[in-house]
């Protein structure tokens, strides 16, 4: 078993590395990708294929201090209704460029707080989306739900629109911790929201919980995880809190002197991890857990697990189209990101053009290294044959890169002529190992702790 001393010597407790939900990571996107690329890439989607759609709603009634997402506060529906009109116009533009007979594989509403939309707005948005691409029997429609910002009529509207997976952010149930991160959400209101969701036939539930929060201890995270387990979520994302107050100014409200040390963060993660495993959840990648019959677990067992901006997924669609301000799209050709500011995004759509402001065009080396990182993050194994058979790359090149990585972590990784494998005892280092495959210069300013 690898010890804390070994982990410290390898730099785990000091390193800041990307989460690798994309490759290259967003800081390396450039302004050379514009609306023309986006339009061409949509037009290149094969007829009859499935696509994924992500819709970003950047509004919240209250701004949680821990959150580093692109959001803005509003107590009025007026800017939200105006933004909805922009989304509908953007969707119509996408529809005009899409080839025929395209259907939805996945649909996700994120934010922000999508559930601050009123029932009529939800119905309006869902109708506009179905005009772009229809659902099929296997379409998964998930919505991020704030238990503090949901009620019966809105849940009715979401269920009528086809929502079949709900995602709830828990963070932590401890009162002092909630106060310190500006997120007041008691267990009772969360439980009631879950019950109301399930009462409407939504069988699948995701939940997010954080480790590394101020005042968090092993005892407190144990209590929070046990309360979460009582809600029987199908999937859980156990994310490490990323304290980046130089980027997310609202995080300056959080008492940084009460944050756990990196060594304590590892203990908090391991405490929560053991609880999920004891409750018979399957461990998915580095930070997800799922029930034994969940799609993520099945995807992991069958080699179909993937990683994208929402974390781990069993979605195999080649195109993920982001709608709304700051949304990122992924195509076989590269990444395209919409203008981050709501005003700039709205202005572009009103002028009849996509708001793409930056992105990245893949090179063959990007595809090779991106697949290496994804395979490592999903399966903890990189197969030479997988890269040789699916990409334009030589076995000698792949083996040389794998050998260099094994040399960087002496005695910890298993390397043979067919693959590189990360054994369980070395998995706390996974993001650092992934970094060894990243050919781009790393700036630690925008990245979180490796643990």
C-alpha positions in Angstrom: 0.0 0.0 0.0 1.4 3.4 -1.0 2.0 5.6 2.1 1.3 9.3 2.7 5.1 9.8 2.7 5.4 8.4 -0.8 2.4 10.5 -2.0 4.1 13.6 -0.5 7.4 12.7 -2.1 5.6 12.4 -5.5 4.1 15.9 -5.0 0.4 14.9 -4.6 -0.2 17.3 -1.7 1.3 20.3 -3.5 0.2 19.7 -7.1 -2.5 21.7 -8.9 -3.6 19.9 -12.0 -6.6 19.9 -14.4 -9.7 17.7 -13.8 -9.3 16.6 -17.5 -13.0 16.8 -18.5 -11.5 17.9 -21.9 -8.2 17.7 -23.7 -6.8 20.2 -24.3 -8.3 21.9 -21.2 -10.3 25.1 -21.6 -7.3 27.5 -20.7 -5.7 26.4 -24.0 -8.7 27.3 -26.2 -7.9 30.1 -28.6 -9.8 32.8 -30.4 -9.1 31.3 -33.9 -12.2 29.2 -33.6 -15.2 31.3 -34.4 -18.8 31.0 -35.5 -17.9 29.7 -39.0 -16.2 26.7 -37.5 -19.2 26.0 -35.3 -21.6 26.1 -38.2 -19.4 23.9 -40.4 -19.0 21.3 -37.6 -22.8 21.1 -37.0 -23.4 20.7 -40.8 -20.8 17.8 -40.8 -22.8 15.7 -38.3 -23.9 12.6 -40.1 -27.6 12.3 -41.0 -29.6 10.0 -38.7 -27.1 10.2 -35.9 -27.7 11.0 -32.2 -26.5 14.2 -30.7 -26.2 15.5 -27.1 -27.4 18.9 -26.1 -26.4 21.0 -23.1 -28.5 24.0 -22.3 -26.9 26.6 -19.9 -29.2 28.7 -17.7 -26.8 31.2 -15.9 -29.2 32.6 -13.4 -29.6 32.0 -9.6 -31.8 33.5 -7.0 -28.8 33.4 -4.7 -25.1 33.0 -5.4 -23.5 30.3 -3.4 -20.0 31.3 -2.3 -18.3 28.0 -3.1 -19.5 27.9 -6.7 -17.0 28.8 -9.5 -19.6 28.4 -12.3 -20.5 31.3 -14.7 -23.7 32.6 -13.0 -25.4 35.8 -12.1 -28.0 36.6 -9.5 -31.5 37.8 -10.2 -34.7 38.2 -8.2 -36.8 39.0 -11.2 -38.0 36.8 -14.1 -37.5 39.6 -16.6 -33.9 38.9 -17.5 -34.6 35.1 -17.5 -37.5 35.5 -20.0 -35.3 37.7 -22.2 -32.6 35.0 -22.1 -35.1 32.3 -22.9 -35.9 34.2 -26.2 -32.2 34.2 -27.0 -32.0 30.4 -26.3 -35.0 29.8 -28.6 -33.4 31.9 -31.4 -30.1 30.1 -31.0 -31.8 26.7 -31.1 -33.5 27.7 -34.3 -30.2 28.7 -35.8 -28.8 25.3 -34.8 -31.8 23.5 -36.4 -31.2 25.4 -39.7 -27.6 23.9 -39.9 -28.3 20.4 -38.7 -28.6 17.6 -41.2 -31.9 15.7 -41.4 -33.1 12.9 -39.2 -30.9 13.8 -36.2 -32.3 12.8 -32.8 -31.4 13.5 -29.2 -29.2 11.0 -27.4 -28.8 13.2 -24.2 -30.3 16.4 -23.1 -29.0 18.3 -20.0 -30.2 21.5 -18.5 -27.5 23.0 -16.3 -26.6 26.3 -14.7 -26.9 28.3 -12.7 -30.3 27.2 -11.6 -32.5 25.8 -14.4 -35.3 25.2 -12.0 -35.9 29.0 -11.5 -37.6 28.9 -14.9 -41.4 29.1 -14.5 -43.5 26.2 -15.7 -44.5 28.0 -18.9 -40.9 28.9 -19.6 -39.9 25.2 -19.1 -42.6 24.1 -21.5 -41.5 26.8 -24.0 -37.9 25.7 -23.9 -38.6 22.0 -24.1 -40.8 22.6 -27.2 -38.0 24.6 -28.9 -35.6 21.8 -28.2 -37.9 19.1 -29.6 -38.2 21.2 -32.8 -34.4 20.9 -33.2 -34.2 17.1 -32.6 -36.8 14.7 -31.4 -36.5 12.3 -28.4 -36.3 8.6 -28.8 -37.2 5.9 -26.3 -33.6 5.8 -25.1 -33.1 9.6 -24.8 -31.9 10.7 -21.4 -33.1 14.1 -20.2 -31.5 15.3 -17.0 -32.0 18.6 -15.1 -30.0 20.2 -12.3 -32.5 20.8 -9.5 -32.1 23.1 -6.6 -34.3 21.8 -3.7 -34.6 25.4 -2.6 -35.9 26.5 -6.0 -38.4 23.9 -7.0 -42.1 23.2 -6.4 -44.9 20.9 -7.7 -45.9 22.9 -10.8 -42.3 23.1 -12.0 -41.7 19.4 -11.4 -44.9 18.7 -13.2 -43.7 20.8 -16.2 -40.3 19.0 -16.2 -41.9 15.6 -16.0 -44.3 16.5 -18.9 -41.3 17.7 -20.9 -39.7 14.2 -20.5 -37.2 14.6 -17.7 -36.2 11.1 -16.7 -33.1 11.9 -14.6 -32.7 14.6 -11.9 -29.4 15.9 -10.5 -29.3 17.5 -7.0 -26.4 19.3 -5.5 -26.0 18.4 -1.8 -22.4 19.7 -1.0 -22.7 18.9 2.7 -25.6 18.6 5.2 -23.7 20.1 8.2 -25.2 23.5 9.3 -21.9 25.1 10.1 -20.4 24.1 6.8 -23.4 25.3 4.9 -23.2 28.6 6.6 -19.5 28.9 5.7 -20.1 28.3 2.0 -23.3 30.3 1.6 -25.4 27.3 0.7 -28.3 26.7 3.2 -30.0 23.5 2.2 -31.3 21.2 5.0 -31.7 17.5 4.8 -35.5 17.7 5.1 -36.0 20.0 2.1 -33.6 17.8 0.1 -35.5 14.7 1.1 -38.8 16.2 0.3 -37.6 17.3 -3.2 -36.3 13.8 -3.9 -39.7 12.3 -2.8 -41.6 14.8 -5.1 -39.2 14.0 -8.0 -39.8 10.2 -7.6 -43.5 10.7 -7.2 -43.6 12.0 -10.8 -42.0 8.8 -12.2 -38.4 10.1 -12.4 -36.6 6.9 -11.5 -33.0 8.1 -11.8 -31.3 10.5 -9.3 -27.8 12.0 -9.4 -26.3 13.8 -6.4 -23.2 15.8 -5.9 -21.3 16.0 -2.6 -18.1 17.9 -1.8 -15.0 17.1 0.3 -12.4 19.6 1.3 -14.9 22.2 2.6 -14.2 24.5 5.6 -14.8 22.9 9.0 -15.3 19.5 7.4 -14.1 16.5 9.5 -14.2 12.8 9.0 -17.1 12.7 11.5 -19.1 15.4 9.7 -18.6 14.0 6.2 -19.6 10.5 7.5 -22.8 11.9 8.8 -23.5 13.8 5.5 -22.8 10.8 3.4 -25.0 8.6 5.5 -27.9 11.1 5.1 -27.3 11.1 1.4 -27.3 7.3 1.2 -30.7 7.3 2.9 -32.0 9.1 -0.2 -30.8 6.1 -2.4 -29.2 8.1 -5.3 -28.4 6.1 -8.4 -25.2 8.1 -9.0 -23.0 10.2 -6.8 -20.3 12.6 -7.8 -17.8 13.0 -4.9 -16.0 16.2 -6.0 -13.1 17.9 -4.3 -13.9 21.5 -3.5 -11.7 23.8 -5.7 -10.8 26.9 -3.7 -9.8 29.4 -6.4 -10.8 32.9 -4.9 -8.5 34.7 -7.4 -10.8 33.4 -10.2 -14.2 33.1 -8.4 -14.3 36.3 -6.3 -17.3 35.1 -4.3 -15.1 32.4 -2.7 -13.3 35.2 -0.8 -16.3 35.0 1.5 -15.2 31.5 2.6 -12.9 31.3 5.6 -9.8 29.9 4.0 -8.1 29.3 7.4 -10.8 26.7 8.1 -10.1 24.6 5.0 -8.6 21.2 5.5 -5.0 20.5 4.6 -4.3 18.4 1.5 -3.5 15.5 3.7 -6.9 16.0 5.5 -8.6 16.3 2.1 -7.3 12.8 1.2 -8.7 11.4 4.5 -12.1 13.0 3.9 -12.2 11.5 0.4 -11.2 8.1 1.6 -13.8 8.3 4.4 -16.6 9.1 2.0 -15.4 6.6 -0.6 -15.4 3.7 1.9 -19.0 4.5 2.9 -20.2 4.3 -0.7 -18.4 1.1 -1.3 -19.8 -0.4 1.9 -23.2 0.4 0.6 -22.5 -1.6 -2.5 -22.0 1.3 -4.9 -19.6 0.6 -7.8 -16.6 3.0 -8.0 -16.6 4.9 -11.3 -13.3 6.5 -12.3 -11.8 8.9 -9.8 -14.8 10.6 -8.2 -18.1 8.9 -9.1 -20.1 6.1 -7.6 -23.2 4.3 -9.0 -25.6 1.5 -8.2 -24.8 -1.9 -9.7 -27.5 -1.7 -12.3 -26.9 2.0 -13.3 -25.8 2.9 -16.9 -22.4 4.2 -15.7 -21.6 0.9 -14.0 -22.6 -1.1 -17.1 -20.6 1.3 -19.3 -17.6 0.8 -17.1 -17.9 -3.0 -17.3 -18.3 -3.0 -21.1 -15.5 -0.4 -21.9 -18.0 2.3 -23.0 -17.4 4.8 -20.1 -16.5 8.3 -21.3 -15.6 11.6 -19.7 -16.9 15.1 -20.7 -17.7 18.5 -19.1 -20.4 17.0 -16.9 -17.9 14.3 -15.5 -18.4 10.6 -16.3 -21.0 9.6 -18.8 -22.2 6.6 -20.8 -23.2 8.8 -23.7 -21.5 7.7 -26.9 -22.7 10.5 -29.2 -19.9 12.1 -31.2 -21.3 15.6 -31.0 -22.2 17.5 -27.8 -23.7 20.9 -28.6 -23.6 23.6 -26.0 -26.5 26.2 -26.0 -26.4 29.4 -24.1 -23.8 31.8 -22.7 -20.4 30.2 -22.0 -21.5 26.7 -23.1 -18.8 24.5 -24.7 -19.5 22.2 -27.6 -17.4 19.2 -28.5 -17.3 17.8 -32.1 -15.0 15.3 -33.7 -13.2 18.3 -35.2 -12.6 20.2 -32.0 -14.1 22.4 -29.2 -16.2 25.6 -29.6 -17.2 27.8 -26.7 -19.9 30.5 -26.7 -19.2 34.0 -25.4 -19.1 33.8 -21.6 -21.0 37.0 -20.9 -24.8 36.9 -21.3 -24.8 40.3 -23.1 -22.2 39.3 -25.7 -23.9 36.0 -26.3 -27.3 37.7 -26.7 -25.9 40.3 -29.0 -24.4 37.8 -31.4 -27.6 35.7 -31.6 -29.7 38.9 -32.3 -27.3 39.6 -35.2 -28.0 36.2 -36.6 -24.7 34.6 -35.8 -23.4 32.1 -33.4 -21.6 33.6 -30.4 -18.6 31.2 -30.6 -15.7 33.2 -29.1 -12.9 30.6 -28.8 -12.1 27.0 -29.1 -9.6 24.5 -30.4 -9.2 22.4 -33.6 -7.9 18.9 -32.9 -4.5 17.7 -34.2 -3.8 14.0 -34.6 -1.6 14.3 -31.5 -4.4 15.9 -29.6 -6.7 13.0 -30.4 -4.0 10.5 -29.3 -3.2 12.2 -26.0 -6.8 13.0 -25.4 -7.8 9.4 -25.8 -4.9 8.3 -23.5 -6.1 10.7 -20.8 -9.7 9.6 -21.1 -8.8 5.9 -21.0 -6.7 6.5 -17.9 -9.4 8.6 -16.1 -12.2 6.1 -17.0 -10.5 2.7 -16.9 -7.1 3.3 -15.3 -5.7 1.4 -18.3 -4.3 2.6 -21.6 -4.4 -0.1 -24.3 -1.9 0.1 -27.2 -4.4 -1.7 -29.5 -7.1 0.8 -28.7 -5.0 3.7 -30.0 -3.5 1.8 -32.9 -6.8 0.6 -34.2 -8.8 3.8 -33.8 -6.3 6.6 -34.5 -3.5 7.3 -36.9 -0.7 6.5 -34.6 2.1 4.0 -34.5 2.6 1.4 -31.8 6.2 2.6 -31.3 5.0 6.2 -30.5 2.4 5.0 -28.0 4.8 2.6 -26.3 7.4 5.3 -26.0 5.0 7.7 -24.3 3.7 5.0 -21.9 7.3 4.1 -21.0 8.1 7.7 -20.2 5.1 8.0 -17.9 6.0 4.7 -16.1 9.5 6.1 -15.6 8.0 9.2 -14.0 6.2 7.1 -11.4 8.8 4.4 -10.7 7.4 1.2 -9.2 3.8 2.4 -9.1 2.4 1.6 -12.5 2.2 -1.7 -14.4 3.6 -1.5 -17.9 3.9 -4.3 -20.4 3.9 -4.5 -24.2 0.1 -4.2 -24.4 -0.9 -1.6 -21.9 -0.2 0.8 -19.0 -2.2 0.1 -15.8 -2.7 2.1 -12.7 -3.2 -0.3 -9.7 -5.6 0.7 -6.9 -3.0 1.9 -4.5 -1.7 4.5 -7.0 -5.1 5.9 -8.0 -4.9 9.0 -5.8 -2.2 10.1 -8.3 -4.5 9.6 -11.4 -4.8 13.3 -12.3 -1.0 13.7 -11.9 -0.4 10.7 -14.1 -2.8 12.1 -16.7 -0.8 15.3 -16.6 2.2 13.4 -17.9 0.3 12.8 -21.2 -0.6 16.5 -21.5 1.7 18.2 -24.1 0.5 21.7 -23.3 2.2 24.0 -20.9 0.5 23.9 -17.5 -0.4 27.1 -15.6 -1.5 26.1 -12.1 -3.4 29.4 -11.7 -6.7 28.0 -12.9 -6.5 24.5 -11.5 -7.4 22.8 -8.3 -5.6 20.6 -5.8 -4.6 17.2 -7.2 -6.4 15.6 -4.3 
